Every structure is written in structure tokens, then in C-alpha cells.
């Protein structure tokens, strides 16, 4: 809240702005009766002491919030989410800090939910993921100079601290792997293009085709997939083409696993009748039948860097550090 709100409280109570600030921040020199009166007026005006301002005074919560977007998260992300949370918690324990899981929705409402968790003093900073076009969270947090770090880049309008994985290069490499195995009819199953990571992965597929003089076939490109039903419908559609693809690049392991299930129902076996690849390299990917070729996201490094950046922001202002990690191609029997 602004200085003008503190001044308004001071006028209502008949004290100085400095007294209001001391009362709301638990500082000595204010009677208990006056403190309660000030707190009541502050509540009436919906005023929350700014958590960042308190941090500058050394009053930290030793807690990092992870703002989980629950509005339209693809169900294909659920196993990714489990691994991500596990690694975040592990590295929070390393730094002896608490992790607050804070569910938020998209748009302006989600921005308000993040603002409240910071202004209420429950967390020193926030981690955000699922970066979208014109992401309102980044704009708000950056313009208000609040402590945050993101898993994912945007279009470069704002300079903010983030950790990301080179998804474009990862998909490029796995598509190149399929081409080297002799495939030219290669399909792509992708995530919603509202997310930058989805665009990066699609563009890696496109670049590999261009570099090998393979024309794009619009019938082979299906994006915007968010759940098992959509993935299965997409795979059925591809298999029913007059000239179906001989290989499938997917933007997540779960999309690949659903697609493999559909192919199996048609009597097709991955690695023999067709090739298929995933992205993430979730633990289950090595246990599919056959084991799934995938692009490994280094979850341990991602989460370690996220927590490190969040902690460094809380202790001293730093330049917005941006870390881009390289994924690893894990070749298994599905390709």
C-alpha cells in the first residue's frame, strides 16, 4: 500500500504516520490500546503492511511461495508438477527455508492473489511458472519491484530473474535424431501456444525440418493439447491419414504415453512400426513398453537455481540473473 494510506490512518487516529508505521510493524513505543485502534482502522481500509518493506528492515519470514496456476493447467502436466514440487521442497530444505504452495488463477485475479500473499507477510518472495504471452503477473511484479523468480522466459519486454530450459534445442535434437534414423514423415503433438515453452518446442521441430529440407505438412502438426482425451483424438487423426506419419515428436512425456496407447490399440508397436519421442524424461518414461526416448529436463538443477535466486533476492538487490539450461537427449527403444 502507498504512503497516502498510512497518512489516512494517521489522520483518523490522530497520530503521526511514523506512529502508524511502528504500530503495524510491531515496533515499541506505541501503547497496546493505540496499537489496536490503528490495526482496526487499517483493517477497515484493507491495508496490509508491505512485506518487502519489512524485509528491508530485516523482518523476513524465511518462506518462499510457489504460485501454482490452477486455472487451466494441462492435465498432461500433473506428473511434471509432482517432480517439480519434490525438487523444490528438497532444495528449500537445503537452504533451511519453508515452501508455501499458493494456488492462484489466471489473469488479474491471479495477480491479486500473488499480491496478497506477499503483502500479508506470509512469504519473502514468489516463484511463478507457466509463463504466457503478455503475462500480467510478470508485469505487475516487475513494475512494483516485488521479489520473484520465474521458471520460464517471456518475450524480453521485462528483465527479470528466471531459470529456463532450452526447449527449442531439445526438440530440435530429438527431431534430428528421428531424421537420422530415416524418418521424413514426422508429426508434432504440442501444448497450447499461449505458453512460451510450447512455442519454443514447436519452433525446434520446425527448425529441424528446415535444416533437412523437409517440407512442413500441416496435417502432421497438432497443437493445443491439454489432456488425455485431446491427445488420443489427435493420435487417432494422424493414424487415419492416407499417408500417416512414421514418427511422432511430442512436447511432453504424457502426450507421448497417451499416443502410444492409441497406436497399441491399432496393433502398432513403438520402435518397430513407428517411432515416438517425449519431453521431460519423467521417471515413468523408462518403464513404458517400450521405454520412451525423451528430452530430459534437469529438474534438480532447475529447482536449485530457482531457490538460490529467490534467496539471493531476499538478502540483497541483484541484477536480474537469467539462467538457460541445456536439456539432454535420452535415447531409448521407442525411437
Secondary structure, 3 states (H helix, E strand, C coil): CCHHHHHHHHHHHCCCHHHHHHHHCCCCCCCHHHHHHHHHHHHHCCCCCCHHHHHHCCCCCCEEEEEEECCCCCHHHHHHHHHHHHHHHHHHHHCCCEEEEEEECCHHHHHHHHHHHHHCCCCCEEEECCCECCCHHHHHHHHCCCCEEEECCCCCCCCCCEEEECHHHHHHHHHHHHHHCCCCCEEEECCCCCEHHHHHHHHHHHHHHHHCCCCCCHHHEECCCCCHHHHHHHHHHHHCCCCCCCEEEECCHHHHHHHHHHHHHCCCCECCCEEEEEEECCHHHHHCCCCCEEEECCHHHHHHHHHHHHHHHHHCCCCCCEEEECCEEECCCCC
